[in-house]
Amino acid sequence: MIEWTHSTPIYLHRNPVDFRKAINGLSVIVSDIMELDVYQPALFVFCNRRRDQIKVLYWDYTGFALWQKRLEKDKFKWPKKKSLDTVSITHEQWSWLLRGVDFEKIQPHQTLKYSHVA
């Protein structure tokens, strides 16, 4: 798998996409629907209606690249549709998504802030 730096933002397009779209069609979705700069160093992730395939579009300063993954027997745990078309995720959530974990259901420990030791 291709590795990206942890500073690279990752954006998911929540709504399913027609997977006949390639670089040009997905670039239009990024700029017109997601309202993001397609030329920024970021990963733009799309899922098909059956949620068994994802495509990742990114610009590497010399041209666009398109990466695709198809699951043979399972589905990706894609974020539920909400008012926003785009959701930003962390690299940890990206790893979970690729491994089949529903990262929206994971609850981290509560952050505690104390002002006194004793």
C-alpha positions in Angstrom: 0.0 0.0 0.0 1.1 3.6 -0.6 2.1 5.5 2.5 1.3 9.1 3.0 2.6 11.4 5.7 0.5 12.0 8.8 0.2 15.7 7.9 -1.7 14.8 4.7 -5.4 15.6 5.2 -7.9 12.9 4.3 -11.4 13.8 3.1 -14.3 11.4 2.6 -17.1 12.1 0.2 -20.1 10.7 2.1 -22.5 10.1 -0.8 -21.9 7.1 -3.1 -20.2 7.8 -6.4 -20.6 6.2 -9.8 -17.4 4.2 -10.1 -17.3 4.7 -13.9 -15.9 8.1 -13.0 -12.2 8.3 -13.2 -9.7 11.1 -12.4 -11.5 13.9 -14.3 -15.0 13.1 -12.9 -13.8 12.7 -9.4 -11.8 16.0 -9.6 -15.0 17.8 -10.5 -16.7 16.3 -7.4 -13.8 17.5 -5.2 -13.9 21.1 -6.6 -17.6 21.6 -7.2 -19.4 19.5 -4.5 -16.8 19.0 -1.8 -15.6 22.6 -2.4 -11.9 21.7 -1.9 -8.8 22.5 -3.8 -8.1 19.3 -5.8 -4.4 20.4 -6.2 -3.7 20.5 -2.5 -1.6 17.6 -1.0 -4.6 15.6 0.3 -6.4 12.3 -0.2 -10.0 12.5 -1.5 -11.8 9.2 -0.8 -14.9 8.0 -2.6 -17.1 4.9 -2.1 -19.6 3.1 -4.4 -23.2 2.5 -3.6 -22.6 -1.2 -2.4 -19.7 0.1 -0.2 -17.5 -2.7 -1.4 -15.1 -0.4 -3.3 -13.2 2.8 -2.6 -11.2 5.1 -4.8 -8.6 7.6 -3.6 -7.7 10.6 -5.7 -4.6 12.6 -5.0 -2.3 15.1 -6.6 1.5 14.4 -6.3 2.7 17.7 -7.8 3.4 16.0 -11.2 -0.1 14.7 -11.9 -3.1 13.0 -10.5 -3.0 9.4 -9.2 -6.0 7.2 -8.5 -5.9 4.2 -6.1 -8.7 1.7 -5.8 -9.6 -1.1 -3.4 -12.3 -3.7 -3.8 -13.4 -6.0 -1.0 -14.4 -9.5 -2.1 -16.7 -10.5 0.8 -17.4 -7.5 3.0 -18.4 -3.8 3.0 -16.6 -0.7 4.1 -18.0 0.9 7.3 -18.7 4.2 5.6 -19.9 7.3 7.7 -23.6 7.8 7.7 -25.1 10.5 5.5 -25.6 13.7 7.3 -25.9 17.4 6.3 -22.3 17.6 5.1 -21.1 15.9 2.0 -17.5 15.9 3.2 -15.9 14.5 6.4 -12.3 14.9 7.4 -10.7 11.9 9.1 -7.4 11.2 10.8 -4.8 8.7 9.6 -5.8 6.4 12.4 -9.4 6.5 11.3 -8.2 5.9 7.7 -6.4 2.8 8.9 -9.5 1.6 10.7 -11.6 2.2 7.7 -9.4 0.1 5.5 -9.4 -2.7 8.1 -13.2 -2.7 8.4 -13.6 -0.9 11.7 -16.6 1.5 12.2 -14.7 4.5 13.5 -17.8 6.5 14.2 -18.8 4.0 17.0 -15.4 4.1 18.7 -15.4 6.2 21.8 -12.0 7.3 23.3 -11.5 7.8 27.0 -12.7 11.1 28.3 -10.1 13.8 28.5 -9.5 14.9 32.1 -8.0 18.3 33.1 -7.1 18.9 36.8 -5.7 22.0 38.4 -4.5 20.5 41.7 -2.5 17.3 42.5 -3.7 16.9 46.0 
